Every structure is written in structure tokens, then in C-alpha cells.
């Protein structure tokens, strides 16, 4: 089978990218989704708060996803469900996508371009080095969310949550609303990993304590969790002896970070960003493999799905431009350098000749800052500065570069991003 464009993933990123590509003139395309339905993780996110940027109204996750699913169907964008991509290689300018499903077995699709939109997964217990037994009652927050919102099953009645990522915060509220008692949320870092609004709406409004600089150091119970021991940690994230406290519970939810699903990207030879765990891309969201683009949580973990959609639309447009011969590589790649206080930038480089009039650069900071300035500099001179009352690692930041301003700079070698206090 041959296709001009293959989109791997039918979640919010894949749907937005496919719609944008189709509207930009790509007719021969297909979405490959391993789940039984389109929409990705949004299908189990029944809380509201989605769509404020994209649709100027508040939607639930399924409502947000359905807007894109219906539009994809209206545009007659083909898709395959229950279809797993098992390998991805590049050869002679084409990308070979090895696909498997029950109906057709194992087969290959030869594509001119590919958009990576596989999303992310949760960090499991095995990556956290928590000592203790391995009893029932330990779940990732996303698994618990699926049990409650999709399957109608309650994971437990007395709950401790480790990690203050957004999914964990939202599940603290959800479990409480379903009748469980959430004892506390413990966070290893001295700041929360989630959005401020989720801390207020999901913890403060329900009187659930947030213990910063704390972690779980022991789990008790053989058949089922009976209690966990939490302890304060020092500046090196090491438990402080004498601060241990045992908390009775039957359930431990883990909300300790998300990992982009990039096994396929690795097999293809895509250059990866060690900070984000996703591909390193240029202003067109194109990887180092020509004709391979990345967007959404497979690229870097977002806090708002609205930003996923916006970014993925760009990926779809740029993939269409590539297929139509309009994405011409001229000029040189200018690296964006993440310096003091900035963990990474997406994109990692820009080709000014291929830039649109404005370029959104998204990034996260490495700590909690108050009354700080985001500063963008080139050749020793400040190009842009943006005052912020609060900067937090849990909230993605963005700044807009103007093509005309960059073109006016002589001998531009690097664009630096840093935080000034």
C-alpha cells in the first residue's frame, strides 16, 4: 500500500494534524490508531476545562475530541482502528510503516511523509524505586481514571496520591466525588507539577492536603495495600530520617510524570531531546529525518490540549507544504539555546527563510520563579523580554518570535532563552 501521508496516532494531535493536512491539499492520507476509537486519552477525561483557547468555550474531554472526530469524518479522512504500527524505517526517500491488525495481518505502507502523534504514557512504579511489597491497590493515575470514568469501577476507598501532576490532581477530586477519602497528595519537588487552577479546584476546594518535598518511602500490605509511609526529603530529594509518617490507605495512585511514546521514533533514527524525551524539531516541526514531523505529547508533554491542537495543526500544514514541494530547505538552521532557568525550547532551531511571519516558541522553566523576566537575546543584545509574576515548571510558557526582527540581525548564530530574576 502507498500513501502520501501517514499519521500515527488518532488522538487530539493526530486528528488536528490530519484535518490541517487535508485542508491544505493532501488527499492521499490515513490515520493509524491502535485503540478501538478515535480521540485518545480525551475519551476518559470527562471533566471540563478543555477548549477555552480553541473554541472559546468550556468542554469536557470527549466533547473536545468529538469536535475533531466529526470534522475528520466530514472531510472523509480515512482511518484504521485497532491498528498497531510496529516498525518505522526510512529508505530511498520513502518511509516504510509496518502495520498490524486482526483483519489484514502484518503489512507495509510506503509513505512520502509521516506525522508522529503517538502521545505519551505514565511513568510506572518500576521507575520510581519505591521499596516495599507489591500488593494490589497500586495504580497509575491514568489507569484509575479509566477504571472510574470508562469502566465504572472504583480502585479503592482510602487513597494516597504520589505526585502532583495534573492527572493526579484531577483524580484526587474525582475519587472524592465518587465517595473515596483522599488522605493526601505527596510531591517530591518543592513545587507542584500541575496547573495552579487544578491545585485550587481539585485539592483546596476539597480540603485535600498537598505535601511538598515529600515522597513515599515504604508500602505495607501483602495481598492489598494497607498503608504507606511518607517522609520529607532534603534538597537532594533524599528522605530525611525521623520525618516518616505512616498513612493508612488501601490505594496508592502514582502521578509521577509522563513519558513521550518514542520507540518508533528511535527505531527510525530521529534525533531526540534528552530533556523532553521527544524528537528535536525545527520551526516546521520536522525532525532530522526529512518528511517526518512530530507534534503533541510525543514531542513534549503539554499542559493544555488546546496547545496540542494548535501545534498539530502546524505540523499538518507543514507536512502538506513538504508534499507539495513548498517546504524548501534554504539558508541555515539557527539553534535556540535553553539557558539559565529554561529547560528546553520547541522548536530547537529555526530556519528563518522557512519561518512564517511569527513563530511560537514553547518551553518550561526548571524551578519556581517570582517576579521574573523571560529574556530572548541574540548576539549579546536583548531581542525580547516578558515580565511574569510567577513562573512554574508545571505551566508551559510561550513567546512569539517575529521573522522581520530576526532577518534584521546581522550574522545571527544563536537565539538564547533565559530567566532573569
Secondary structure, 3 states (H helix, E strand, C coil): CEEEEEEECCCHHHHHHHHHHHHCCCCCEEEECCCCCCCHHHHHCCCEEECCCCCCCCEEHHHHHHHHHHHHHHCCCCEECCCEEEEEEEECCEEEEEEEECCCEEEEEEEEEEEECCCEEECCHHHCCCCCCCCECEEEHHHHHHHHHHHCCCCCCEEEEECCCHHHHHHHHHHHHCCCEEEEEEECCCCCCCCHHHHHHHHHHHCCEEEECEEEEEEECCCECCEEEEEEECCCCCECCCCCEEEECCEEEECCCEEECCHHHHHHCCCECCCCCCECCCCCCECCCCCEEECHHHCCCCCCHHHHHHHHHHHHHHHHHHHCCCCCCCCCEEEEEECCCEEEEECCEEEHHHCCCEEEEEEEECCCEEEEEEEEEECCEEEEEEEEEEECCCCCEEEEEEHHHHHCCCCCCEEEEEEEC
